[in-house]
Amino acid sequence: MKKANGFHLWAYVRPYRRYFFPACFAIVAECALEITIPFLMNILLGNGMERYEEDGKVLYDLNLPFVLMIGGIMVAFAIVSLALGIITAKYTAKTGRALGYELRKAEYRKIQSFSFRNIDSFRTNSLVTRMTNDVQIVSDTFCQVMRPLLRSPIQLIFALAFAITMSARLSVVFAIILPLMAGILVFMTIKARPRFIKVQKSLDSINRVTQESLVAMKLIRANDKADYENEKFRTVNSNLATVSKKSLGFIAYNHAIMQFMTYSCTIGILLVGGNLALTAQDALFINDMASFLSYVAQLLASLTMVSNVFMSFTRSEASLYRIKEVMETESEILDNGNPENKIENGAIEFKNVSFAYAKESLVLENISFRIESGQFVGIIGQTGSSKSTLAYLLERFYEVDQGQIEIAGKSIRDYPLAELRKNIAIAFQSPCLFSGTVRENLLWGNEKATDEEILKALDICCSKDFVLEKLPQGLDTPIGQSGSNVSGGQRQRLCIARAILRRPKILILDDSFSALDRITEGRLKENLKTRLKDMTKIVIAQKVSTIKDADRIIVLDQGKVDAIGTNATLLERNAIYRDIYRLQEEGKECRQA
């Protein structure tokens, strides 16, 4: 796949700078205050008691004003740090959720621009996972790591600097522990990444199996295949559990190792510091030791945060890579037509068109024919002769590999996609209705259509009576999911009415009469011919009865045009058409007998 412009995460954070930058400032300020508190504690311990000698004894006197002043500053810093923490949590959450919103929106729009070949290359279930689970992981990671990502380097550098300043001798423990922790972290990160990628791919499989089983639920029940589907789901679910256990196990190992290193470092410092305290000539060494341990705690906490950040990044990197794949994939259908070009009529011409889905074997080869504007044209052929592919190419769902398709004398590539698809309407064999009312489904074809236009389209499709008289609320009757509360034939006629409402120059009916009885089919075809005279009608059919009265019939055979003519001429001159006709007509006569 070709790559579009580079994908940059900052482009989706930038619109929410009003959240992002205050969060960054609050994080840095909070970290600075927390680093300062141990330093103030060291000053307090070192100067809060005034040392003096009396009668040969060493005595201490509390410097109360100094203690109250430094203590008050420490309390104030703690309160301000708490407030900054609340601000940080609020604004990082807003930024993270906004990032998720922008990524989902951008990814959805990108997918809408894809050609069918682009979608086929990713697979639908994978695109669903990338737009939901992967985006959620990136958004959650952003919320979780923004604070430690800024805090940990600052805290690490300053805590290490203060610790070394207080006691260079104690800091020698870091020379052993820090390189060891860094090496372990890099090793864990490298090993974890492939495991997180496997988790996301396993989620793709879960979505695929779930989607297929829900869509085919009636078929599964009818064939008593519930156990088979349960086993198939158990397999992919078990695989997801296995790879998830391995990937999350790495996070657990990382946490345990970092905890062990933290405790080892603390013990090492206590051992070294304890020996130094016993031999120290300076009585204030114990005070320095207490402050030093505070900085050690901050330093080790920052290292643990760095470790967690790396693990989170490693997990989200796999998801971010999958999102990036989608966003950087350039659709093969480029919308570079001249905006001034308008489709004036429905004349169509295929000129030596060849096409292959997988760039390997051609499914259409050297296709040439012409359809005059307003004609009623039928396309017929055996299963697998790529009849529907002609419609997909005309709409530019796919790009032709060779040759050219013209509408109204211009190449379809010369028209903007919006202009092309506004003037071509398709009703498919498998009708698609959305949740909502009948009216809302019809207005989906043309949101500006009036009730009068809706009723006219329904009348042309022989649906006016059943909508107004049989449906309980007429046009305002709710439609169940996928049109579950209307019959197959009713769904097909509603979808044809929706296509007609667009007032296109070209109407393509891809086996859209398959669920209709012969009387309704005959009336509908007659209405199309007499009431939509200026509209080019292309009917793709399996049945001869559907297209035998068409102005012209195109016979396809194994991706090639075998013959073009009327019903009478094809019966006389074309063997393929004659065989289909005789098989269907003789079969019909046998059924009637």
N, C-alpha and C positions, 0 to 999 in steps of 0.2 A: 504494500500500500504506500502511496505517496504521502509525504509528510507536509503538513501545513505549517503555519508559523509556530515558533516555539511556545511551549506551555510554561507559564511562570505563575507560581502560586501567589506572588505579591500582587498580581493584577486583580485578584479576587479579594484581597484584603484591603487594597488601596481605597475603595469607596467608603470604607469604615475606619478611616484614619482617626476620626473623632473618638473612637473607642480604643483603637490600638495604641496610639501614642500616650494617652493618659495612663493606660495600663502599664506601659513600659516605664514611664516616669515613676509610678507608684511602686513598682517592683524594685527599681534601683534605689529609690529613697528608703523603702522598708529595709532593704538589705544593708544600706549604709548605717542606718540606725542600729540594727541588730549587731553589726560588727563593732560599733562604737561602745555598746553597753559593757562588754567585758573589759575594754580599755578603761572606762570610767570606774569599773569595779576595782581594777588594779590600783588606780589612783586613790580610791577611797580606802582600800586596805593599807596602802602605803603611807597615807597622810592623815587618816582619820584619827590616829592615836599619836599624841605627842610624847616622845620618850625623854625622860630626864632621870638624873641620879640624885638620891637624897640619903644621907647617912650610909653611903656605900651600897645602897640598893638601887636597882633599876626599876623605875616606876613608869606607868603610862597614864596619860590624861586624855580623856575623850575630847576631841575638837568638834563639839556639837554643831556650831554654825556651818563648818565645812562639810560634816556628814549630811546635814539636812540639805545643803545646797546640792551636793553631788547626788545624793539619794533622790532629791526632787527631780533633778535633770534626768536620772535614769528612769524614774516612774513616768515622766513626761514623754521620754523617748519610747517607752513601752506602749503607752496609750496611743501616741501618734503612729507607731508601727502597726498596732492593731487596726486603726482606722485605714491606714494604707493597705493593709491586707484585705480588708473588706472591699475597698475600691478596686484592688487588683482582681479579686474573685468576680466582681460584678462585670468589669469591662473585658476581662479575658473570656468570660462566658458569652457575652454579647458578640465579641469578635469571632469566636469559634463558631457560634450558631449562624452568624451572618456569612462566614466562609462556607459552611455547609450549604446554605441556601443558594449562594452564588454559584458554587460548583455544580449542584444539581440542576439549576436553571441553565447554565452554560452547556452542560453535558446533554441535557434533554434537547436543547436547540441544535446542538451539533448532530445528534442522532437523527433529528428530523430532516437534516440536510443530506443525510447519507443516501446513496443509491441502494437498491436492493442487494447489489453485490457486496457493498460495504457491510451491510447488516448480516448477510450470509457469512462473511468472513469472521465476524465476532460471535455470532449466534445470539439469539434473542435472550436466552436465560443468562448469558454472561453479561450482556448489556444491562439487564435488570440489576444484577449483583453489583456491577460497577457504579451504577447510578444511585444505589441505596446503601448497601453494606460498606462498600469501599469509601464512599463519600462520608458516611457516618464515622468510620474509623479515622479518617483524616481530620474531620472536624473535632472529634473527641480528643485526638492526640494533640491538636493545636491548643485546646483548652487546658489539657493536662500538663503540657511541657513548656508553655510560654513562660510561666513563673520560674520553674527551676532552670530553664535554659538561660535566662538572664541572671538569676541569682547565683547559680553555682559557680560560674567563672569569677564573678566579682568576689563572692565569699571565699572561694578557694585561694585567689591571689592575695587578698588582704589578710585573711586569717593566717596564711602561710608566712606572709611578710611580718605580721605582728608577733607570731609565734617565734620566728627566728630572731627577731629583735629582742624578745624577752629572754630567750635562752637558746643560743646556738648549739649548746651541748645536747640539750634534749631533742633538738630538731634533727639530729643525725638519724633518728629512727625513721624519719620520712624518706631519707635517701634509699632505704631498703624497701619500705612498704609501697610508696607511690609508683615506682616503675613496675613493681609486681602487679599492682591493681590495674594499671593502664594496660599491661600486656594481656591480662585475663579479660578485660573489657573488650579489647579489639578482637580477641579470639572468639568470644561469645557472640559478638555482633556479626562476624563473618559467617559463623555456623548457623545463626538464627534466621538470616534473611531467606534462604531457600525454603525453609520450613513454613514461614508465613505466606510465601507465594503459593505453596501447596494447599494451605488452608483456604485461600480465596478461590482457587480452582475447584476445590471440593465443594465449596458453597455454590459455585456455578452448576455442578452436577446435581446438588440437592434441588436447586431452583428448576433445573430442566425436568427432572423426574416428577417433581410436584406439579409443575405447570402441565405437563403432558397428561398426568393422571386426572387432574381436575377437569381439563378440557374433554377428556375421553371417558368421563365417569359413567355415562349411560352405556357406552360400549363395554366397559369393564364389567358393569353389573350384568348386562345382557349375556355376556360370555362367561360369567362366573370366574373372572380372572383376578378377583380381589387378593387371593393368596399370592398369586404370581407377582402382582404389583407391590404387595407388602414386602415380599422378599427382595424385590429390586430396590425399593426404598431403604430396606434394612441394610443392604450392601453399601449404598452410597452414604447412608447415615453413619454406618460403622467406620467407613473410611474417613469421614469428616472427624469423627470422635478420635480416631487414631492419630491423624496428623495434627489435630488441635492439641491433643495430650503432649505430643512431642514438642510442638512449638511453645506452648505455655510452660512445659517442663523446663525449657531453657530460661524462661523468665524466673521461675522458681529457683533454679540452680544459681542464676546470677545473683539473686537477692541473698541466698544463703551464703554464697562465697564472699559477697561484699560485707555481710554481717560478720563473718568469720575474720576477714581482714581488718575490719573496724575494731573488733574486740582484741585482736592480736596487737594492733597498733597501740591501743589504750594500755594494754598490759605491759607492752614493751616500754612505753613512756613512764608508766608508774614504777617499773623496776629500775630503769635508769635514773628517773627523778628521785626515787626513794634513796638510792645509794648516794646521789649527789647531795641530797638534803642532810644526810647523816654526816657528810664531810664538809658541808658548806660553812664557810666562815661568816657569811652574811646572814643575819637572822631574818632578813626580809625575803629570803629565797622561797620560803613557804608561800608567801603572798604571790610571788611571781609564778609559783607552781600552780596555784589555784586559777589564776588568770590564763596561764598557758593551757591548762586543761580545758578551759572554756573555749579557747580558740581551736584547740585540737578537736573538740566536739563539733564545732562549726565546720572545720576543714573536712572531717570525716563525713559529716552530713552532706556537705557539698559534693564529695566524691560519690556518695550513694546516689545523690540526685543525678549526677552526671551519668552514672551507670543506668539508672532508670530511664533517663532521657534517651540514651542510646538504644535501649531495648524498645522503647516506644517508637523512636524514629525508625528502627529496623522493621517493626511491624507495619507502621503506616507507609513506609517506603514502598512496600509491595503493593499496597492499595493505590498509592499515589502514582506508581508506575503504570498501573492498569488504567487509571483515569487519564493519565498523560497519553497513553496509546490511543484512546478514543479522541481526545482533543487535538492531537497532532496528526490524525488521519484525515487526509484530504479526500472529500467525496469525488468520485470519478465524474459525477455530473456537475459540471461547472456552469453556473448561472451567468454567462457572459453574452447573452443576447442583446440586441439593440433595443433599448427601451421604447424607441419610436415605432418599432415594428408591431403591427396589430394583425390578428388573424381575421381576414375579411370574409372567408367562407370555409366550408368543410371539405374542400377538394384535397385528396390524399394521394401521394405517389411514393411507392417503395422502389428504389433504384439499386438493383444488385446488392441487396442487404444480406450480410452474413453475420452470425452471432453465435458465441459459445459462452455458457455460464462459467465454466472453469478454465477457459482459455486452452482447452485441450481438444475436445471433439465438438464440431459445429452442430448446433441444434437447428439452426436456420442457415440455408446455403443458397446464395444467389437469388434472393426473393425479389421479384419485380412485378408490380401491378399498379393500376391506377383506379381510384374511386372518385367519381364526380360528386360535386357538392349536392347534398339532398338525396343521394341514392340510398336504397335499402340493400345492403350487401350481406350475404351470409358466408361464413367460413366454416368448413367442415373437414373432417379427417379422422383417421383412426387415433385412438389414445396414444399419446406420446409424439404426435406429429407437430407439437409446439404451436398450437393455435393461439393459446393465451399469451405466448411470448410476443406475438405481433402487437398485442395491445400494450404490453409492458414497454416495448421499444417505442411505440407511438407516444406514450406519456413520458418517455425518458426516465422510466424507473431504472432502466439499464441503458448503457451507451452501446450503439452498434459497433462491431469490430471492423466491418467493411461496408462500403456503400453509403447511401444517404436516404433519409426520409424527408419528404417535403409536405407541407400543408399550405394550401393557397399559393403555391409556386415558390415558397421559400423553405430553406432547410429548417427543421425544428430547432436546430442549434442557434439559429438567428433570432429566435423569439425568447424573451425572458421566461423563466420557468413559470412565474405567476400568470403570465398571459397564456402560455401553452395549456396549463392545467385548469385555468378558468374556462377554457373553451373546449375541453375534453372531459366528459363525465363517464365513469365506468360503474356498472353494477355487476358485482361478482356472483358466481354460482353460490358461494357460501355467504349469505347475506349477513351484514354486520349492523346490528342496532345497538344503541347505547342506552344506559339507564336514564330514564327521563320520560316525558310524555311523548305521544305520537307527534304533536306539534313541534316539540323541541327537536325530535329526530329529523323531521322534514326540514325545519329551518336550518339544521346543520348544513344542508346543501346550499341554502341561500337565506341568510339571516334577515334579509330585507323583504322577503316574500310576504305578500298579503294573504289573508285568509281566502280571498277569491282565487289567487294563484295556486294556493295549496289545494283547494277543492278541485280546480281544473286539472292539476297534475294527478290527483287521486282518481279523477274520473277517467283520464286517459289510461291509467293503469288498472281500471276496473276495481278500484278499492274504495270508492266514495261510499257505496252503500254499506259495506261491512264496517267502515270506520264510524259512520254517523249513526247507523242503526243497530249494529251488533255489539260494538264496544260500549261499555256502560257510561263513559264520560266523553265519548266522541273523540275529538282531537286532543282533549286534555286527559285521556286515559293513560295512566302510567304504563310504561313498557318495562317488563322484567329484565334482569341481566341477560344480555345477548338475545333479547326478544323471546324469552321463555314462555310468555303468556299468549303468544300468537302462533299460528301454524307456519310451516315452512313456506307454503305458497304465499301466505299473507306477508311474511317477512320479505320475500323476494319482490313482491309488488310494491311494498313501502320503500324498499331500496331503489327501485326503478323510478318511483315518483320523486324521491329525493334527488336522484340524478337529473331528472327532467327539470326540476325547479331551478337548477343552476343556469338554465337556458344556454346550454353549450352549443357550439357549432357542430360538434361530433359527439354522438352518444354510442358507447360501446356496451353491449350486453353480453357478458361472458358466461354463457350457459345459464342465463338468469331465468329461463323458462322451465328448468328441469323439474320443479315441484308443482307446476301448473297443470290443470286438466286441459284437455284439447279445446273445449269451448272457450274457457277464459283465455287460453293462449291465442286462439284465433281472433277474439275480440280485441285483445291488447295489441296484436300485430297490426290489425286493421286500423286501430286508432293511431298507432305510430306512423303508419304510411299516409293517412289522410289528414291528420291534425298537426303533424310535425313535418310538413313537406320540405321546409328549408333546412332541416337538421339532417346531417349525414348519420345514418343508422348502420352500425356494424354489429351483426349478431353472430356470436361464436356458439356453435351448437354441436351436440352429439346426435340429435335426432334430425332426420331429413324433413319431417313434418314441420319443424320449426322454421326452416329456411327455404323450403321448396318454392315459395311464391316470392322470393327476393328478386330484385332487379338483376343482380349478378351473384353468382356463387363461386367462391374460391375453394378449390379442393387441394388440401395439403397432404403430402405423403412423405414421411421421414424427413421433415424439415425443408421440403422443396415444394414449389407450386406445380401440381400435377396437371391441373386444368382450370380454366375460368369460363363460365358461361351461365346460361339459364338452366332451370330444371330440365326442360325439354331437350336442349342440346347436350347436356351432360349425360342424360339417360341414353342418348343415342351414341355418343362418342367416347365417354370416359368409363373405363371398366371399374375403377375404384368406387366412383359415385354410384354406378349401377349396382354393384354388389351390396353397398351399404343400403341403398334404397330397397332392393329386393329382400334382403334379410329382415329389415325393419318392417316393411309392408307385409311380407308373408307371415312374419311372426305375429303382427297385429291381427291379420285375418284368422290365423290359427287360434288366437286368444278369443276372438269374437265368436268363432265357431264353437 
